[in-house]
């Protein structure tokens, strides 16, 4: 099809399935869900099909979830990453960091060129000990609470992921399992994320009146977070250079863009650190929380994981090289990400006039890819809603896996920390399952809380030690 063909219809000619009872001027406002927008988009995909739209006060929002349609919008020649709400609002915190930069902003490319080697699989070896030690601190913390205690798993996984990213990214110990009160940076940063999620679909007038005190606190929190991180960077910059580096902050302070030979500015470095806290902490914590839920409700899977870890580590500790041999645990993690991708979707914007599923889209229009539905497509086999790690066996995987499984995004702006996340999650889960018995509350039904990412709500497990740490 030629470019001329694409211009035969305008976006105004596009007719898509949508909720019934559309109201003039208001559109589908009656069908608006703010607190569970990702699940709302998923439910719509189940009702209206692989591509549908909602019209909110004249703004058209298109949802794409069919494999063929998703493959079309993943085409890098015609589509690019788009910052949708609430990710766009994170720019007030992380500026043009890796996660929040617009495609045209140069700082993203500069930081990516410098940091990419630090997130390759070979670099994980230097981070492995930190991941192990942080998990051991968690296990000791659980052990100090005694047996038969119901632990807030999501909160504890947030602490674990924060401890890892703080040490690995900028050599900072948040003392998450020893402090009586959380660090000021943690308190303010979490409050910032809660505000952004709550206010994402609000109006500036509402924020300036009804939520004025929250808005003012939000602004003060952002200023304080920036000041704390700037102090960390300034302190490190004033220290003598450490031989061989040591963490991502060292890399950013000492490296230069291989193409321009320019160093990263302090502001750019601060934005990347805050990006690590959002993308590196929130996502890993959510995956580990969902995985522990599934392991506690499928004890036969937990037993199989435990057996694999014992076999792989029969001659000693869980070393870096042994993590790659935990193939069944990797299936558990992949299946967890299939059912509950903690980044539940992503936005794509048309670079030119084009079509999706035969429907016209003009240059500049955007769509939202609904991973919660794509990952449950019938191509995944019978009962795609069921948790089944064995569906990741080579002979059971879908033939079009590349277009059916996108928990880390797509294209050149896909998550740079994918290997880091797998190493961290596999290491933590292996040690937790090896050393603990997980007991689920039989009355618990999985509920999802949505912020920037997804995570289980009110998930509590009883975790009893199997061995000393």
Buried (B, 14 or more C-beta within 10 A) or exposed (E): EEEEEBEEBEBEEBEBBBBEEBEEEEBBEEBBBEEBBBBBBBBBBEEBBBBBBBBBEEEBBBBBBBBEBBBBBBBEEBBBBBBBBBBBBBBBBBBBBBBBBEBEEEBBBBBBBBBEEBBEEEBBEBBBEBBBEBBBBBBBBBBEEEEEEEBBBBBBBBBBBBBBBBBBBBBBEBBBBEEEEBBEBBEBBBBBBBBBBBBBBEEEEEBEEEBEEBBEBBEEBBEBBBEBBBEBBEEBEEEEEEEEBEBBBBBBBBBEBEEEEEBBEBBBBBBBBBBBBBBBBBBBBBBBBBBBBBBBBBBEBBEBBBEBBEEBBEEEEBBBEBBBBBEBBBBBBBBBBBBBBBBBBBBBBBBBBBBBBEBBBBEEBBBBBBBBBBBBBEBBEEEBEEBBBEBBEEEEBBEEEEBBBBBBBBBEBEBBBBBBBBBBBBBBBBBBBBBBBBBBBEEBEBEBBBBBBBBBEEBBBBBBBEEEB
